[in-house]
């Protein structure tokens, strides 16, 4: 089909709506904003609760969702993935664990039992093979309501709901161990209201999966989760920057961990309280799972980086896994002085891992990344420490069999570098092969290696 923009839609109605929106935004941009809508807005919080209508913020947001990525300046990233912490040579390992982290899990009509039968065949045993396996569950699962998928054109309120069928797909079709922990605080957490939050927590409990970021009971010890494996205690906390304009009743704020993470000078006191609590119960390593940042941008905006550095400098969290951008963003190492541990330390942030399971209108959203993070606890002459030893990024892309419509997550390296040997491309559909291939090369070179 003919396309004005870089997006793609599936139905005729979606096609018409997409192009009308595209033309509308194009005209608004030219007539009222001098062609500036594609450029980032300083300190943009991207939180619908605080938009005024009409405003440059809302049109810029619409531009990103229907026209394309914003024009970004490439920010300076202090140090990249391969410039990693060096563990002293003389040490004795006490414990070692692998933490595998994936991106957003989103409900789309495309994902059915039939189309996803082979979804995990290529990557499942590697991804689910970690000691602690994590992703961000970006939908409530309210069992008393039917499934609601993400519409192909996001117009008006979008209220997701998952069901056991889509959850089994997310969880590796029950062919692997499945997830150990899922974050449930994100901008869709309140899509099904209070009953949706509670139902999701109980549903995950029934599957023996830990949820973090939403809680039925009050108190700091309920807001955090701890997993102990191989002699290492890992603490998890999770927050979302927005609830898409939904407001949790004041007497139920314990339900969702919500802080305006994208705003300047946001309140860090709850995160600090959680870190202090986790350290008081002997946790060795703390992971912050934050749903924040700006959507459809390849780099974290300057204020998002500043907010991240502030979290590190005031709390000393060891690792931040970010999500929400719908595409891969860089991984960065940050050195600072930690006031709680009273020492120089080094933490790591993965700003966004992309849509792990999703079917967004843009071609690049079929590509995402999971991280294999090796954490070691070791003893030196005078201290015991827990640090990241190795971090291995795995870029993946979703492919579709042309004749059967079956979907499969594949390693991008295999598809783009060893494709003809490994796959039969006659039957394999990869959305916009060439642009995704060049994007893959860009991700690989720019984000995951030393420049
Ligand atoms: Zn999100």
Boltz pocket constraint, residues with backbone or C-beta under 6 A from the ligand:
constraints:
  - pocket:
      binder: B
      contacts: [[A, 138], [A, 186], [A, 187], [A, 188], [A, 291], [A, 323], [A, 324], [A, 325]]
      max_distance: 6.0
